Amino acid sequence: MNVLRDKWRNIKRRGSDICLDAISPEESSVLDDTELIALRELIKSGLNTLNEDQRKVIELRIIQGYSVHDTAVKMNKKEVTVRVLQYRALHTLAKFLGKNT
């Protein structure tokens, strides 16, 4: 048992070999707080461009993860209406984000 512990401790102390050429700085970098705050504000402004029903559909479908059926029941609408509202909302958001990025 001690032999196994010593082996694992040695491996842990030694660490693992990493090839620096294989690491992409763009993929491994983390957004700083200012970029994250700006991104949130941009998304919030985009959501404010939507009408109330579209905003509610995006909230239920995308943010909370409800199905089309559950969203339709919660909003007291038909499933087809929910799909159309989601399509139009995403299209409007894409245009808004395209202009502001």
VENRANOR-V848689 format. One line per field, one symbol per residue. burial: 1 if it has 16 or more other C-alpha atoms within 10 Angstrom, else 0. A space follows every 50 residues. Layout:
# VENRANOR-V848689
burial->???
This chain:
# VENRANOR-V848689
burial->00000000000000000000000000000000000000000100011001 00011111111000010100110000001001101100110110010000 0
